[in-house]
Amino acid sequence: MISSRKSGFLYQTAGKSLVFIAVGLLVFGWLLATPPGLLGKADAVGYAVCHRIDARSFHLGERQAPLCARCTGMFLGALLGLAFQHVTARRRAGMPHWSVWPVLFVFFAAFAIDGLNSYLHLFPGAPELYKPDNLWRLLTGTGMGLLVAVALYPTFNQTVWKRLDTRPAMKGLRALAALLLLALLMDWLVWIENPLLLFVFGLLSALGVLLLLTMIYTVFWMMLLKADNQIERLAQMALPLALGFGTSIAQIALFNLGRYWLTGTWDGFHLG
């Protein structure tokens, strides 16, 4: 007879295998159903989270980028912020130093004001603070993305790791200034609309969407499975990461399906 310990191990192994197979099939189905090519897949990711209005997007020649200017900035900013903290504050779980919060509030306020001003511009005769344009959308979106990264990175670490480093992940204004300089350089490279660079940034912005959703859903699954603060090595996260990634793809696929059912096209929304 198989011992109860071995039986439990086999049961857990089979359960993990089923999760990996299910996620693999889900990803395979999504890849088959979405537009062809790398940018086509990035378009499908953007299609799930962004209006993709042509006039409010950057272009690779005649081709629209996968996300609008604001979302491009937001998800590139989040990706940059997460990568920066991973390099400079690996596994740190402390929230930002108090001196950082006023700057983050400015980022949030700028994002909200520019978003509202841009929205009002959709209605002829509505009051507006200034003429909205894609540069402001990109900059304020990037600021919001940095804010999300600065909040999410320590939250993720607080949930995952068994041995916590409680020092702030964003150490202070000097670290934030370095991150902001990198973000401004990135935004300039996006703004010049070099087709090759925009191709790379288009893929990275879609990757930013997937990474953010995966991190959020991984935290959710770890708490649901009561596996929070149990991880010592990255390999131990295979199951919650697979569940987080699979849930992200499922959400994107459902949003794709719903939007395509309503509009009958993979294009962005059209003004006028």
Phi, psi and omega per residue, in radians:
M1 nan 2.611 3.098
I2 -1.426 2.261 3.136
S3 -1.111 2.744 -3.128
S4 -1.094 -0.577 3.130
R5 -1.156 -0.803 3.116
K6 -1.158 -0.656 3.118
S7 -1.088 -0.743 3.112
G8 -1.114 -0.702 3.113
F9 -1.109 -0.761 3.127
L10 -1.110 -0.670 3.128
Y11 -1.112 -0.792 -3.141
Q12 -1.137 -0.719 -3.139
T13 -1.116 -0.741 3.109
A14 -1.120 -0.698 3.125
G15 -1.106 -0.751 3.102
K16 -1.104 -0.731 -3.140
S17 -1.077 -0.716 3.122
L18 -1.108 -0.680 3.106
V19 -1.100 -0.814 -3.124
F20 -1.106 -0.697 3.118
I21 -1.147 -0.773 -3.128
A22 -1.094 -0.752 3.118
V23 -1.136 -0.728 3.111
G24 -1.060 -0.757 3.118
L25 -1.150 -0.693 3.110
L26 -1.079 -0.810 3.125
V27 -1.109 -0.752 3.138
F28 -1.063 -0.780 3.113
G29 -1.102 -0.719 3.131
W30 -1.136 -0.723 3.123
L31 -1.094 -0.661 3.127
L32 -1.196 -0.606 -3.001
A33 -1.503 -0.257 -3.042
T34 -1.710 2.888 -3.092
P35 -0.990 2.632 -3.061
P36 -1.271 2.817 3.054
G37 1.480 2.821 3.140
L38 -1.067 -0.795 3.127
L39 -1.180 -0.545 3.070
G40 -1.085 -0.724 3.090
K41 -1.180 -0.686 3.081
A42 -1.115 -0.663 3.056
D43 -1.016 -0.742 -3.109
A44 -1.145 -0.646 3.063
V45 -1.126 -0.823 3.108
G46 -1.089 -0.629 3.139
Y47 -1.017 -0.482 -3.102
A48 -1.460 -0.322 -3.020
V49 -2.251 -0.097 -2.946
C50 -2.394 2.544 3.103
H51 -1.178 -0.465 3.122
R52 0.946 0.730 3.058
I53 -1.205 2.244 -3.013
D54 -1.019 -0.805 -3.077
A55 -1.180 -0.313 -3.118
R56 -1.854 0.410 -3.117
S57 -2.227 2.766 2.979
F58 -1.474 2.881 -3.040
H59 -2.362 2.446 3.001
L60 -1.636 1.507 -2.970
G61 1.210 -2.023 3.118
E62 -1.621 -0.117 -3.027
R63 -1.636 2.320 3.116
Q64 -1.255 2.490 3.052
A65 -1.176 2.777 -3.073
P66 -1.087 -0.532 3.127
L67 -2.220 2.751 3.100
C68 -1.154 3.015 -3.073
A69 -1.054 -0.757 -3.104
R70 -1.161 -0.802 -3.140
C71 -1.205 -0.609 3.055
T72 -1.008 -0.857 3.113
G73 -1.083 -0.745 -3.068
M74 -1.124 -0.827 -3.066
F75 -1.393 -0.524 2.994
L76 -1.189 -0.717 3.100
G77 -1.073 -0.737 3.114
A78 -1.120 -0.759 3.131
L79 -1.096 -0.774 3.115
L80 -1.100 -0.778 -3.120
G81 -1.101 -0.703 3.102
L82 -1.158 -0.763 3.134
A83 -1.122 -0.719 3.141
F84 -1.058 -0.818 -3.131
Q85 -1.201 -0.593 3.097
H86 -1.099 -0.623 -3.132
V87 -1.387 -0.756 -2.999
T88 -1.631 -0.334 -3.061
A89 -2.514 0.910 -3.021
R90 -0.935 2.142 3.073
R91 1.147 0.157 3.077
R92 -1.189 2.452 -3.016
A93 -2.070 0.105 3.135
G94 -1.476 2.479 3.079
M95 -1.150 2.810 -3.056
P96 -0.968 2.621 3.030
H97 -0.966 2.566 -3.040
W98 -0.972 -0.527 -3.102
S99 -1.179 -0.326 -3.092
V100 -1.407 -0.505 -3.001
W101 -1.069 -0.713 3.096
P102 -1.030 -0.657 3.113
V103 -1.178 -0.722 3.110
L104 -1.110 -0.615 3.088
F105 -1.131 -0.673 3.082
V106 -1.077 -0.739 3.100
F107 -1.019 -0.797 -3.122
F108 -1.125 -0.784 -3.129
A109 -1.101 -0.733 3.127
A110 -1.101 -0.719 3.114
F111 -1.090 -0.786 -3.114
A112 -1.167 -0.766 -3.112
I113 -1.159 -0.808 -3.131
D114 -1.170 -0.646 3.105
G115 -1.118 -0.762 3.116
L116 -1.147 -0.762 3.136
N117 -1.084 -0.700 3.122
S118 -1.184 -0.667 3.117
Y119 -1.136 -0.741 3.138
L120 -1.098 -0.466 -3.132
H121 -1.160 -0.304 3.100
L122 -1.200 -0.362 -3.054
F123 -1.904 1.965 -3.131
P124 -0.990 2.324 3.116
G125 1.534 -0.167 3.130
A126 -1.250 2.580 3.133
P127 -1.179 2.577 3.094
E128 -2.531 2.581 -3.106
L129 -1.343 -0.622 -3.119
Y130 -2.835 2.947 3.133
K131 -1.310 2.003 -3.122
P132 -1.235 2.588 3.054
D133 -2.614 2.990 -3.027
N134 -1.223 -0.414 3.100
L135 -1.164 -0.804 3.104
W136 -1.120 -0.676 3.105
R137 -1.069 -0.774 -3.137
L138 -1.101 -0.840 -3.072
L139 -1.139 -0.823 -3.114
T140 -1.231 -0.585 3.049
G141 -1.110 -0.725 3.108
T142 -1.083 -0.750 3.101
G143 -1.021 -0.751 3.107
M144 -1.136 -0.684 3.102
G145 -1.091 -0.696 3.084
L146 -1.097 -0.734 3.109
L147 -1.034 -0.815 3.139
V148 -1.044 -0.770 -3.119
A149 -1.126 -0.741 -3.108
V150 -1.141 -0.554 3.103
A151 -1.454 -0.673 -3.021
L152 -1.334 -0.663 -3.049
Y153 -1.016 -0.912 3.118
P154 -1.192 -0.553 3.094
T155 -1.085 -0.762 3.093
F156 -1.057 -0.813 -3.129
N157 -1.138 -0.651 3.102
Q158 -1.076 -0.539 -3.104
T159 -1.472 -0.571 -2.935
V160 -1.536 -0.985 -2.822
W161 -1.448 2.480 3.126
K162 -1.270 -0.718 3.127
R163 -1.825 1.894 -3.021
L164 -1.592 2.390 2.933
D165 -1.754 1.833 -2.981
T166 -1.473 0.076 3.081
R167 -1.173 2.634 -3.130
P168 -1.033 2.341 3.086
A169 -1.228 -0.663 3.004
M170 -1.755 1.816 -2.857
K171 -1.201 -0.518 -3.097
G172 2.941 -2.919 -3.059
L173 -1.164 -0.560 3.135
R174 -1.135 -0.767 3.110
A175 -1.141 -0.724 3.133
L176 -1.127 -0.668 3.117
A177 -1.110 -0.708 3.099
A178 -1.105 -0.756 3.106
L179 -1.098 -0.727 -3.125
L180 -1.136 -0.664 3.087
L181 -1.105 -0.738 3.082
L182 -1.092 -0.688 -3.139
A183 -1.154 -0.701 3.123
L184 -1.148 -0.674 3.071
L185 -1.108 -0.763 3.107
M186 -1.056 -0.784 -3.126
D187 -1.116 -0.658 3.097
W188 -1.096 -0.719 3.132
L189 -1.150 -0.569 3.042
V190 -1.245 -0.750 -3.025
W191 -1.101 -0.572 -3.111
I192 -1.269 -0.195 3.038
E193 0.973 0.722 2.969
N194 -1.213 2.179 -3.038
P195 -0.979 -0.713 -3.121
L196 -1.153 -0.777 3.122
L197 -1.143 -0.711 3.136
L198 -1.161 -0.544 3.049
F199 -1.047 -0.829 3.138
V200 -1.144 -0.822 -3.113
F201 -1.160 -0.562 3.081
G202 -1.094 -0.762 3.098
L203 -1.166 -0.701 -3.128
L204 -1.171 -0.632 3.120
S205 -1.141 -0.688 3.070
A206 -1.151 -0.679 3.072
L207 -1.076 -0.650 3.090
G208 -1.050 -0.714 3.087
V209 -1.046 -0.875 -3.113
L210 -1.091 -0.706 -3.113
L211 -1.159 -0.804 3.136
L212 -1.060 -0.844 -3.130
L213 -1.095 -0.734 -3.131
T214 -1.106 -0.743 3.117
M215 -1.102 -0.773 -3.131
I216 -1.118 -0.818 -3.124
Y217 -1.245 -0.522 3.063
T218 -1.126 -0.741 3.053
V219 -1.030 -0.768 3.123
F220 -1.041 -0.839 -3.088
W221 -1.195 -0.638 3.119
M222 -1.124 -0.679 3.088
M223 -1.209 -0.700 -3.141
L224 -1.140 -0.683 -3.139
L225 -1.476 0.034 -3.105
K226 0.981 0.704 3.125
A227 -1.890 0.143 -3.117
D228 -1.179 2.509 -3.127
N229 0.997 0.622 3.115
Q230 -2.069 -0.060 -2.987
I231 -1.619 2.257 3.046
E232 -1.948 -0.536 3.130
R233 -2.233 2.590 -3.089
L234 -1.033 -0.589 -3.129
A235 -1.049 -0.456 3.139
Q236 -1.258 -0.200 -3.115
M237 -1.637 0.128 -3.034
A238 -0.973 -0.815 -3.091
L239 -1.186 -0.928 3.125
P240 -1.088 -0.590 3.086
L241 -1.152 -0.729 3.101
A242 -1.100 -0.728 3.108
L243 -1.145 -0.718 3.113
G244 -1.118 -0.773 3.120
F245 -1.167 -0.752 3.126
G246 -1.080 -0.707 3.103
T247 -1.138 -0.655 3.101
S248 -1.090 -0.808 3.124
I249 -1.126 -0.677 3.118
A250 -1.090 -0.748 3.110
Q251 -1.105 -0.807 3.139
I252 -1.067 -0.750 -3.133
A253 -1.114 -0.719 3.128
L254 -1.143 -0.724 3.100
F255 -1.158 -0.700 3.062
N256 -1.004 -0.854 -3.088
L257 -1.087 -0.811 -3.120
G258 -1.125 -0.767 -3.120
R259 -1.200 -0.713 3.131
Y260 -1.161 -0.628 3.098
W261 -1.099 -0.654 -3.130
L262 -1.349 -0.628 -2.995
T263 -1.880 -0.455 -3.118
G264 1.253 0.287 -3.117
T265 -2.638 2.678 3.044
W266 -1.520 -0.013 3.133
D267 -1.214 2.855 3.015
G268 -1.299 3.042 3.086
F269 -1.148 2.601 -3.105
H270 -1.900 2.318 3.070
L271 -1.439 2.427 3.102
G272 1.412 nan nan
